[in-house]
Amino acid sequence: MLFTPLEIGPLTLSNRIVISPMCQYSADDGCMNDWHLQHAMQMAMSGAGMFVVEATAVERRGRITHHCVGLYSDQNEDSIRNVLNAARSVATNDLKFAIQLGHAGRKASHNVPWQGGKALAMNEDSWITVAPSALPFTQGAHLPEALNKEGLQQIIQNFVNAAIRAVRLGFSAIELHGAHGYLIHEFISPISNQREDEYGGTLTNRMKFPLEIFDNVRKVVPANIPLGIRLTGTDWRDDGLSIKDSQVVAQNFAEHGADYLCISSGGITTGLEIPIAPNYQVHLAKAVKDVVSIPVRAVGLITTAEQANKIIIKEDADMVTLGRAFLANPRWVWDASIELDFPIKVPPQYERAYKAP
């Protein structure tokens, strides 16, 4: 089942395996470089059905770190084009390239993980962050500016501009990042959204701005390019989003024209008690799949072929996303095809290393 095709709106994936959008924290003012070139070319030969380019900021202040990829300038766009062209030249198995567009909100202006990941100090070229409410992500983190209506409209336009660039780059699919405590998620969660205007309060009001972003992006993304969104399944806090809340959120995005959903969780704050284990988020994807009719993607410590295959067989999700497994083994799909007895195409130069079933 893992290797059966899947239709996502107008797009057909050759299999149900998706390479997760993984930040490389290696860009130069939002521009991809040689690191991204080698990374994308490895993923292109993986045999997966889709490769989602890492979370890509729609404006400079929307980057998590100084070294996050962006799509807010001509230079950013040109750098991504160079990497995409090279990756496409070696791609196998009819791989589809997608991009994830996002805004870090109050989680912006941080150090890269291997430098501690903490909020940037003044002498580290920090910048002013924005959020639904003036609430810091953690104690000692930057106090973000609460967005006013003019600021909200500018961010919508930045998402639209980035989507137009993504279409111009020829991506087969586009998704928005609405999870992990970043800006769209910040608006949906009551933990980070304590506004008293039309964008705060009830779940319906908290969804208003994220849906406005989605609707405006949908207008500029042609019908032949699927538009999806990554959402949180739970905030893992009693005062945050529950699974039932996330079902409502998912239904709303489906009704607004989403072609697929990816269900993750957490990230809205630190100190969460998350029962991390294999498949720990799959039940969230299943809960969403039960209430929508569009494809749903599961993610989170999915590492083995048997594990991934069972998720599809049990219909807990329509596709699976792997991240760290591909970092450890860019040929993960080759091994899975042997284990599950389903031959795939690999580069002819490397066929001697692939023992086809």
N, C-alpha and C positions, 0 to 999 in steps of 0.2 A: 504493500500500500504506500510506503514512503516514496516509491519511485513512480507512482501514477501521476499523470498530468493534473493540473488544477487550473480552472478558469477563475481569474480575478477580474470581474467586469469584462472589458474587451481584450484582456491579456491572458495568454495561456502559458503557465509555467511548465517546464518539462518534468519537474518533480516537486515534492512538498518541502524541500530543504532550503532554508533561507539563511544567509550569512548575516548575522546581526550587525546593526550599525554600531561600530566600536570606535570611540574617540581615540586618536593616536597622539594627541597633544604634541604635534610636531610641525605645525604650520607656521608660516612667516606672515604675520599680519593678515591672517585668513587665507593665505595662499598655500596650496599644496606644493610639495617639493619631491625630491628623489625618494624620500622615505615612503611617501604615499604611492609613488610610482611602483616600487617593488612590492608594496603591500597589495595594491589593487591587482597587479599582474599575477601574484600568487593566488589570490582569491578567484581571479578570472578562470584559472585552470582547474579549479577545485571540483567541478562537476555539479555544483549546487544549482538549484533552479533560479535563485535570485541572490544578488549581492547588493545589500543596502549600504551605500556610502555613509560614513559616520555622521553623527549629528552636526549639522551645518548651520551656523548662525546667520540670521537674516539681517542683522546689523552689527556694527563693531562692538557696541556695548552689550550685545546679547551673547558674546562669547563667554564660555565658562572660564577660560584661561587666555593668556596672551598667545597661546599656541594652538588654539582651536581653529578648525576650518570655517570659513565664511563664504557667503555668496551675496555680497553687498557691493562689490566693485567689479569693474572690467578686469582688473588684474586677478581677482579671485576666480572669475569665470574662465579666463584664459588658462589659468593653472589647472583647473579641474578638467578643462577640455583636453589638455596635453596628457594628463593621467588617463582619462577615459579612452582616448584614442589608442594609447599603448595597450591598455587592458583589453579593449575590444579586439585588438589584433591577435591576441593569444587565447581568447575566450573559447571554451568548449561547451558542449551539451546545451547549446542554445541559451546560454546564461542571460538573464535579464538584469540590467543595471537600474537600481533605484537610488533615490536620495532622501534623506530625512532632514527636513527643515525645522529649526527650532529657535528658541530664545531662552537664555538661561535665567532671566529675571533676577531675583535676589540671590541666586546661586552663581552669578557672574562674578568676575574680578577675584578669582581664586588662583592659587598656585597649582601647578600640575601635580598629579598624585605622588610621583617619586620625589617631589620636593615638599611633601607634607600635606598638600591639598588644602591648606588653610587660606583664609581670606588674605588678599594681598595687603601689605602694609603701605603706608604713604610713600616710602622710599622705593617701592617696587612697582611704581607706575600704576597704581590702582585707579579705578574709575568709579563714578557714581552709578549705582545699580537702581533698577526700577522694579516695582512689584504692584500687586493689587492694593496692598496696604503697607504702611511703614512699619513692618515687622521684620527684624533680622532673621536670617536662616538659623543661626546658632548664636549663643552668647559670645560676644566679642567680634562677631561678623559685622559687615557693613550695615548701616541702617539705610534701607532702600527708600527711594522716593515713591510715594503713592502716585500712580499714574492718573492724570486728569483726562478729560475727554479729548483734548487735543493730542495728548500723548498716546491715547488708545488708538486714535485714528492714524497716527503716524506709524505705529507698530503694525496695524493692519496693512498699510501701504507697503511697509518693508517686507512683510510676508508675501504680498502680491508680487512685488518686484523680484524677489528671490525665486518665486515660482515661475515667473516669466523667463528668467535666466535658465532655470532648470529645464524648462520645455525647450528652450533654444539649444541647450546642450544635448538634447536627444535622450534624456532619461526615459526608460520604459514605464516607470512608476514613480510617484511622489508621495511621501507621507509626512505628516506633521508630528512633532514630538509633543504629546500631551501627557507625559508621565514623568516620573523621577524627580518631582519637585521643581521642575522648570516652569516658565511663565504660564503656559496654558493650564498646566496642572495646578499652579498656585491660585488661579482664578476659580477653578472648580472646587478645590478643597476648602472647607470652612476653617481649617487650621491657619491657613495663610491669607484667606480672604475675609476681612472683617469690615468691608465697605458698607456704607449705609445708603448708597444710591442704587440705581437700577441694576448695577452689576454685582451687588452683594446681598446677603441675607439668605433667601431660599435657594434650593438647588437650581431651580429654574432660572433665577436671576444670576447665579454664579456661572451658569453655562452660557449666558448671553454673549459675553465677549468672545470666548473660544468659538462659539458657533458663527459669530460675525467674521472672525478670521477665516474659518473654514469656508463659509459661503462666498467670501470675496476671492479666495484662492480658487475655489471650484469654478468661478466665472472665467478665469484666465487659463485654466488647465483644460486642454481639448478633451472631448469625450473619449477619444481613443487612448488616453493615458489614465490609468487608474489613480485615484487619490485616496489614500488611507490615512489612518492616524494611530499612533501608539497611545494607549490610555492606561491609567492605573486601575487595578482590580480592587485594591483596598489600600488605605493609608496605614493599616496595622495599628490604629489607635481608636479608642472608643469615641473620641471627639472628632474623628476624621471621616473620610469616605468609607462606607461599607460596601460589601459586594452588591447589595440591593441598589445602593446609590449608583454604583458603576454600571449596573444593568440599564438603569434609566439613562445615564450618560451615553452609553453605547447605542441604545435605541435611537436617541436623538441624532447622533452623528450619522447613523444608518439612514434615518429619514431625510437627512439633509444631503444625501448623495454620496456618502463614503462607500468605497468599493471593497474595503477590507479593514479589519481592526487587528491590532497587535496588543495583547493584554499583558502588562507587567505590573509592578507594584512598588510601594515604598518610595523613599527619597524626599518626602515632604519635609522631614526634619531628621535630626540625629537621635540616637538613643532608642530606636525602635526595637521591639522584641519580635524579630522575624524568624519563623521556624525554617531556617534555610536547610534544605535537603533536596535530593533529586526530585524533580517534578513539583517543587513546593508552590509553583504558581499555576500549574496546569488546571487545578480546580477552578481558578478564576476565569481562565479562558473558556472552560466548559460552561460556567455559569452565564457568561456573555453569549456563547454560541447557542444556548438554549432559548435566547430571546431575540436573536437577529437572524436574518436569512442571508447575510453576506459572509464571505470567508473570514475565519478567525484564526489568528496566529498565537501559538503558545511559546513562552520563553522562560528560561531560568533553570540552570543546572541540568540541561538535557545534554548528555554526553555520549551515550552509546547508541548504536544502530537499533538494537532491539528495543531500547527504551523509546526512541523516537518513533519507531514503527508501531509500537503498541498504542501510542497516543493517537495516531491516525486511525488505526483499526478500531479502537474503542470510541472513535468519533468525539474525543475530548477537544480536539481542534482540527482544523483543516490543513494546517501546515505548522512546522516547527522552526524555531530560530535558534541557532547556536552561535555563541561568541567565542568564549575562551577555548572551546574545543578546536576551533579553526586556527586560533593563534598557536596552539600547541601542535596541531597537525593540519596544515593546509590541504592535505590529501584525505581528509576525513571521509569524504563521500566515496572515494575509491575503495577504501577499506569497508565502508558500509555496503557498497554494491556487491563486494565479494561475500561478505557475511550473509547478506539477504538474497544472494544468488540472482542478481539482476545486473547484467552487463551495461556499462555506460561508455560513452565516447571519451577518450583521453587524447592528449596531443600525441601524434604518431612518433614524435621524437622520444617520448617517454613510455611508449607501449611496452618496452622490454621490462619495465619495472612494475607493470600492472598485470596481475594474474587474473584475467577475466574469468568469471564463473562459467 
